[in-house]
Amino acid sequence: MTTTTTLTANDIEIATRAADHFTRIYYAAYDSDTRLADLPHFYRPGSSLTWNGKPFQGAEGLKELVAKMPPTKHEVQSFDCHPIPGAQPPSLLITVSGNVTHGRGPAGNPPDTPPRSIEGHPRVFSQTFILVPDPTAPPTKPGEVAKYYVGADALRFVG
């Protein structure tokens, strides 16, 4: 990686494309039946995760978290991306907001589920990622989106 302190319009455009690509494939993997096999590929052993205030470490911590979770359906409402100067390609700070439903939705809840239960109802979430360029990935061509992994991931329910 080359050290740099300024970002160009091209850096920002490539970072935005990378963030768009990442959010689409990440949440598709999260909501799939194969998420336990797919999601760990986004993380490394040193990746840190905080899920609604509870810390987890690396791909193994992610597996521990996701294995206990019912199926999910994420609806991303918006995302924002900021390249972090200092290296080329830059690390990326991505903030995502949207709704997530855990379980099969309200109609899939057992009849004795309390009416105010959050299970099966959409919840607003905010998730922040720091994506780090993957030094083990093959070099990218000029204008091509770099390969990244999740260095840090923090999710919070908003409501």
Backbone torsions as a table, in degrees:
resi	resn	phi	psi	omega
1	MET	NA	139.4	178.1
2	THR	-93.1	138.9	179.3
3	THR	-84.9	136.3	177.5
4	THR	-149.6	155.7	-179.7
5	THR	-117.1	-9.8	179.7
6	THR	-116.6	150.8	177.9
7	LEU	-109.5	142.8	177.5
8	THR	-100.3	167.3	175.4
9	ALA	-59.5	-34.8	177.9
10	ASN	-65.6	-40.7	176.7
11	ASP	-58.2	-44.5	-177.5
12	ILE	-67.0	-40.9	179.6
13	GLU	-64.9	-43.9	178.9
14	ILE	-65.6	-40.8	179.0
15	ALA	-62.9	-40.3	179.3
16	THR	-64.9	-41.7	176.0
17	ARG	-62.7	-41.3	179.2
18	ALA	-63.0	-41.3	179.9
19	ALA	-65.9	-41.6	178.6
20	ASP	-62.6	-46.5	178.9
21	HIS	-61.8	-47.0	-179.1
22	PHE	-59.8	-48.9	-176.3
23	THR	-62.6	-39.1	179.5
24	ARG	-64.9	-48.4	-176.3
25	ILE	-75.5	-33.1	-179.0
26	TYR	-64.5	-51.6	-177.0
27	TYR	-73.1	-27.7	173.2
28	ALA	-64.8	-42.2	177.8
29	ALA	-66.5	-41.2	-179.2
30	TYR	-61.3	-38.6	-176.2
31	ASP	-88.2	-0.6	-176.9
32	SER	-85.2	162.9	176.2
33	ASP	-68.4	-17.2	-177.5
34	THR	-105.0	23.0	-174.6
35	ARG	-60.4	-33.2	179.2
36	LEU	-63.4	-30.1	177.5
37	ALA	-88.2	-34.0	-172.9
38	ASP	-83.5	-45.6	-173.2
39	LEU	-61.3	-38.7	-178.7
40	PRO	-58.2	-22.9	179.5
41	HIS	-66.0	-19.1	179.2
42	PHE	-81.1	-13.5	-171.5
43	TYR	-117.9	163.9	174.2
44	ARG	-122.9	166.0	-179.2
45	PRO	-55.5	-31.7	-179.0
46	GLY	-88.1	-0.3	-179.9
47	SER	-65.6	140.6	177.0
48	SER	-109.1	140.3	178.9
49	LEU	-127.6	141.5	171.4
50	THR	-131.2	115.9	-177.7
51	TRP	-110.5	104.6	-179.5
52	ASN	51.3	43.1	176.8
53	GLY	92.9	-7.9	-178.5
54	LYS	-103.0	123.8	-176.3
55	PRO	-82.2	146.3	173.9
56	PHE	-138.3	157.2	-178.0
57	GLN	-122.4	124.8	170.4
58	GLY	63.4	-170.1	-178.2
59	ALA	-62.7	-34.3	179.6
60	GLU	-68.2	-39.7	176.5
61	GLY	-64.3	-38.2	177.3
62	LEU	-63.0	-44.5	178.8
63	LYS	-59.7	-43.0	178.8
64	GLU	-58.5	-43.4	-179.6
65	LEU	-67.2	-51.8	-172.9
66	VAL	-70.2	-31.1	-179.1
67	ALA	-61.6	-27.6	-178.0
68	LYS	-90.8	-3.0	-173.3
69	MET	-94.7	143.4	171.9
70	PRO	-70.8	170.8	176.6
71	PRO	-55.5	152.9	-178.8
72	THR	-125.5	159.0	171.4
73	LYS	-139.3	110.7	179.0
74	HIS	-96.0	139.2	171.0
75	GLU	-122.4	102.1	-179.8
76	VAL	-75.4	123.8	178.4
77	GLN	-90.5	-38.7	179.3
78	SER	-161.2	160.3	171.7
79	PHE	-145.4	156.4	177.4
80	ASP	-135.3	145.8	-176.8
81	CYS	-132.5	135.1	175.9
82	HIS	-130.1	117.4	173.6
83	PRO	-68.3	141.7	179.7
84	ILE	-102.1	112.0	-177.4
85	PRO	-63.6	155.4	176.8
86	GLY	136.9	-25.1	178.9
87	ALA	-146.9	160.9	177.9
88	GLN	-125.4	116.2	1.1
89	PRO	-72.3	155.1	-178.1
90	PRO	-76.3	154.2	167.7
91	SER	-68.1	161.4	-176.5
92	LEU	-125.4	136.2	171.3
93	LEU	-102.7	116.4	-177.3
94	ILE	-120.0	128.4	175.6
95	THR	-114.3	128.3	-177.5
96	VAL	-122.1	139.3	172.8
97	SER	-133.3	151.2	-179.8
98	GLY	173.8	-157.8	179.2
99	ASN	-120.3	146.0	174.8
100	VAL	-133.9	137.2	174.3
101	THR	-112.7	125.8	175.0
102	HIS	-99.8	129.2	-177.9
103	GLY	96.9	-162.8	-173.4
104	ARG	-96.0	13.9	-178.2
105	GLY	90.3	167.6	-176.5
106	PRO	-54.6	-37.1	-178.6
107	ALA	-69.1	-21.3	-179.3
108	GLY	-89.0	-4.4	179.3
109	ASN	-73.6	148.2	174.9
110	PRO	-61.7	153.6	-177.1
111	PRO	-58.6	-27.3	-178.2
112	ASP	-88.3	9.5	177.7
113	THR	-66.8	128.7	178.9
114	PRO	-58.2	142.4	-176.4
115	PRO	-60.2	-27.3	-178.5
116	ARG	-94.0	8.3	180.0
117	SER	-64.5	140.8	177.3
118	ILE	-81.9	-18.7	-178.4
119	GLU	-60.0	126.2	177.5
120	GLY	85.7	-3.3	179.2
121	HIS	-107.6	146.2	178.4
122	PRO	-63.0	140.5	175.4
123	ARG	-125.2	142.5	177.3
124	VAL	-77.8	134.6	178.4
125	PHE	-131.4	157.4	171.1
126	SER	-129.6	129.7	-178.2
127	GLN	-132.4	132.2	-179.1
128	THR	-119.2	132.0	179.3
129	PHE	-121.3	146.6	162.4
130	ILE	-113.2	114.6	177.6
131	LEU	-95.6	133.8	-176.1
132	VAL	-115.5	134.9	177.1
133	PRO	-57.6	136.6	-177.6
134	ASP	-86.5	109.3	-177.8
135	PRO	-68.8	-15.0	-179.9
136	THR	-88.7	-8.6	179.8
137	ALA	-78.2	151.0	177.3
138	PRO	-61.6	150.0	-179.6
139	PRO	-59.7	148.5	178.4
140	THR	-96.8	158.0	177.1
141	LYS	-84.3	157.9	177.5
142	PRO	-54.6	132.8	179.6
143	GLY	87.0	-8.6	-179.6
144	GLU	-89.9	146.8	179.2
145	VAL	-69.8	131.3	178.9
146	ALA	-69.5	162.0	175.7
147	LYS	-90.6	132.1	-175.9
148	TYR	-127.5	161.3	167.6
149	TYR	-130.3	163.7	-180.0
150	VAL	-81.0	114.9	176.7
151	GLY	-86.2	-37.0	178.6
152	ALA	-147.7	147.3	-175.4
153	ASP	-147.4	122.8	178.3
154	ALA	-131.7	121.7	178.2
155	LEU	-114.7	140.0	174.7
156	ARG	-136.3	138.4	168.6
157	PHE	-80.4	135.6	-175.3
158	VAL	-90.9	-36.3	-177.9
159	GLY	-125.7	NA	NA
